[in-house]
Amino acid sequence: MNTRLARLTGPAAGLLLLAGPALAAGMLTGTGGKTLYVFDKDTGGMSACYDACAANWPPYLGKQGDAMKAGWTLVPRKDGALQWAYDGKPLYYFVGDKKAGDKTGDGKNGVWHVVND
């Protein structure tokens, strides 16, 4: 994962991690500017979202050696993959979000929430 920072100017002022997570209007986004979510049923920094759940809420995966800003960690999934977590909470995308900035999964079933920094 590329962790170089680029400074944006004008209306899009803020920090952006190139080809990786960013902060868009106070919410965290992953690759392609897609919104990142947390799942209330995750406990102890471990994902509870697998199978059909993960098909609708794909985990935001990373790999050993990837570097991220403070507060970001990689947590193991039961299939051996590594998933990004922010403040200890595993992160996910939502298949219903079609373009950067969409957040159609926010509040879904009362257990999915956009991640704000």
Sequence and secondary structure as in RCSB ss.txt:
>XXXX:A:sequence
MNTRLARLTGPAAGLLLLAGPALAAGMLTGTGGKTLYVFDKDTGGMSACYDACAANWPPYLGKQGDAMKAGWTLV
PRKDGALQWAYDGKPLYYFVGDKKAGDKTGDGKNGVWHVVND
>XXXX:A:secstr
    EEEE GGG EEEETTS EEETTEEE GGG B EEETT BTTB    THHHHHS B EE TT    TTEEEE
E TTS EEEEETTEE B  TT  STT  TTTTGGGTEEE B 
